[in-house]
């Protein structure tokens, strides 16, 4: 299985220039390849593929000498990235989804490039990148397994290296414990065992400062240096909030995977739920999908099972007798007149989620 390891880079001034030079060459090449695909289809009815475009790189270098200063496999990955975008586009068209054709990339929307095979080597506290040099890296842990790819990313003035490694699965000792997890807004999650996992509400805690920084951006003249600086400060705070939410999701998902052999979640359609403008910010701040995603991939590597079930009526159904007990969202206690069962509303829902997972 593939595991990603992400590390912070500390390039010198010259190395930063080389990284941004590579990014710009890759972005311009991506846009040129996209334009060629569009023109080939409009003018000739032909659909170019990865091999058609990748085989033209030697000729391109004769006309654009700057491409020679970028590692050849990095250029090949640009063509592969565009090809994947088109494959995803055709898949969406075939399945009847909103397609969204691949778009040209402005500078702010192209922030990474990839060494798909060679061109990168970790040497002590540095990573050697072809055409860039030996860049200082913060190896807070050693990557495991065989390194397959290395992706360099620039985000809010910070530089990162992400290594995709092929490792063997490391199964945890078997566990017969099973749990249902009800995701909510008052609490991040409540389990069928009665455990409550609080939501840190990182966005809400930083909201006052975010609003102030947003006003600072709005007051600055568009295109000015001061506006760019204000935008960078605002983006860094948004990044901090996202990292805090991600860290909490990692911790919660690790605890669930270590403890339970079967973990059941509701299969929530978050995209539709955030259309409710009264709850959209709280739902986004909770990060339900992120928690489920992290738990799923950790469970897969540990030999655990994650199941997602239909969420319909999980809060209204009595987990003891199966009768529907209608109650408003403000009612936080489930009390069944039919069998006399009483429990916390969220615990009752979590038990129903687990029962549906076992039944499936």
Secondary structure, 3 states (H helix, E strand, C coil): CEEEEEEEEECCHHHHHHHHHHHHHHHHHHHHHHHHHHHHHHHHCCCCCHHHHHCCHHHHHHHCHHHHHCCHHHHHHHHHHHHHHHHHHHHHHHHCCCCCCCCCCCHHHCCEEEECCCCEEEECCEEEECCCEEEEEECCCCCCCEEEEEEEEEECCEEEEEEEEECCCCCCCCCCCEEEEEECCCCCEEECCCCEECCCCHHHHHHHHHHHHHHHHHHCCCCCHHHHHHHHHHHHHHHHHHHHHHHHHHHHHHHHHHHCCEEEEECCCHHHHCCCCCCHHHHHHHCHHHHHHHHHHHHHHHCCEEEEECCCCCCCECCCCCCECCCCCCCCEEECCCCCCEEEHHHHHHHHHHHHHHHC
